[in-house]
Amino acid sequence: MTSIDVKDLKIMTRLKEETKEYHSKLESLPYFDALIERKLPLECYVNQLRALSIIHGVLENEIATVEDKPLSTIWNDELRKLPLLKEDLDFFKPRVVPDAVASIEIALSMTEKIRLRRIEKQLTLMGYLYVFEGSTLGNNMHRPDISTTFHLGRSEGCRYYSNYRDHAQTHWNRFSETVNGAQINPSLHDSVIEAAHEAFSGLEALYTALYPLEKSGKTFHVTRINPEAGNHPIPEDEREIQAALKASDRGWAEFDYYQQRYGDRGKRFSDSDTCWLVTLTALGPEAMVKQIDWLCRVLATRGMPSIMMEQTLRFLHEELSCAVADREPTYRKLCVSADILKQRREHFIQDTTLQALATEFEQAVGSEIADSHKNTGKLLVAAVVDEKNGIEGSVDALQVWLTDGDRFSSAWIRAVKKTIAKANNHAIMISS
């Protein structure tokens, strides 16, 4: 193909022409041979879903938040595949299929490349999007293989493969038109194609690792809880994992603000963080507190005051002690850490004052909105205390969202600012 030819070609035409060898290469891998012959083991399929959920979780979040205009005009929520993958994984959850570490590590390596592209050259994520959106055509052809091999009814367990169903080609044509109409600078076409090659290479490595699977002694990986969690440790004991998830549910439910602001993605991070907290009980008290302090700082500067951590630690102790009673002495360190957080908080504002300020806030906004935004007043006071305890930016991280005029009434915004001011004045008075 001459340089003149390339210059005049549309981006989708170039992507198709310059990546077509990968399609036949992927389809010739043993994974797809076994799938077509309907001999693919269930653990291979489930671990494919897990690996893809890791990749899609990161890719979709990164693309959804880009500032690049052509890419943002192409992206829409209809292109999200993570919700479908999660449905499939939830369906197979009762089978307790062990995690395949090799495939997870390949998926995590791909997400590192995706994040780097998001930082260095956002538009090139178009190459990844092209590859994964194009895979829906092949998925549609393999849907009967999946359904038959694993005896699935309707789309249960194969929602990802059923995406767009009989309209896959129509969606692909529409996607192609949108991409070609996005006015991507021709000088950037090579970079987009390079990213597509990178994505295909990653998938080749992934499917090579998926069949045949190498046996691993590791049963649970954190990405099973949260595809975007990376590679931090979680318990190997399923009882502890389930206890952590219950504690996360209880902590999350204490404050309506969290679901309203961070949604299901935020809850997944709450789940994986709480599982990580369990592993800290293997540390000495001082080392454990340092790790918890680090996470508190990270969360508080993102709009999540440490009072939630304090409560979650207590919930975690209760759930773990109930689930694995003989380890209760080890889990007691969680309460010690929660007590330290409470002592730091009460150095500036006692519980009675915190509750009084929270009640005053609720009265100012009215019972109806207070009920639908449970314990927001406590969060406001707690953010002030975090700031006094050296976590700079904790108040702004919360206040900016809670004083958004498009989201809240002027009466609510006045109450937020007044509560913060009163808490700040009280803390200053105590410290002086």
HELIX and SHEET records of a PDB file:
HELIX    1   1 SER A    3  ASP A    8  1                                   6    
HELIX    2   2 ILE A   11  GLU A   27  1                                  17    
HELIX    3   3 PRO A   30  ILE A   36  1                                   7    
HELIX    4   4 LEU A   42  ALA A   64  1                                  23    
HELIX    5   5 LYS A   69  ILE A   74  1                                   6    
HELIX    6   6 ASP A   77  LEU A   79  5                                   3    
HELIX    7   7 LEU A   82  PHE A   92  1                                  11    
HELIX    8   8 LYS A   93  ARG A   95  5                                   3    
HELIX    9   9 VAL A  101  GLU A  120  1                                  20    
HELIX   10  10 GLN A  122  THR A  124  5                                   3    
HELIX   11  11 LEU A  125  THR A  149  1                                  25    
HELIX   12  12 ARG A  165  HIS A  167  5                                   3    
HELIX   13  13 ALA A  168  ASN A  180  1                                  13    
HELIX   14  14 PRO A  186  LEU A  188  5                                   3    
HELIX   15  15 HIS A  189  LEU A  210  1                                  22    
HELIX   16  16 VAL A  222  ILE A  225  1                                   4    
HELIX   17  17 GLU A  238  ALA A  253  1                                  16    
HELIX   18  18 ASP A  256  THR A  279  1                                  24    
HELIX   19  19 LEU A  280  ALA A  282  5                                   3    
HELIX   20  20 PRO A  285  ALA A  300  1                                  16    
HELIX   21  21 ILE A  307  ALA A  323  1                                  17    
HELIX   22  22 ALA A  325  ARG A  327  5                                   3    
HELIX   23  23 GLU A  328  GLU A  346  1                                  19    
HELIX   24  24 ASP A  351  VAL A  365  1                                  15    
HELIX   25  25 SER A  367  SER A  372  1                                   6    
HELIX   26  26 THR A  376  LYS A  388  1                                  13    
HELIX   27  27 SER A  394  LEU A  402  1                                   9    
HELIX   28  28 SER A  410  SER A  431  1                                  22    
END                                                                             
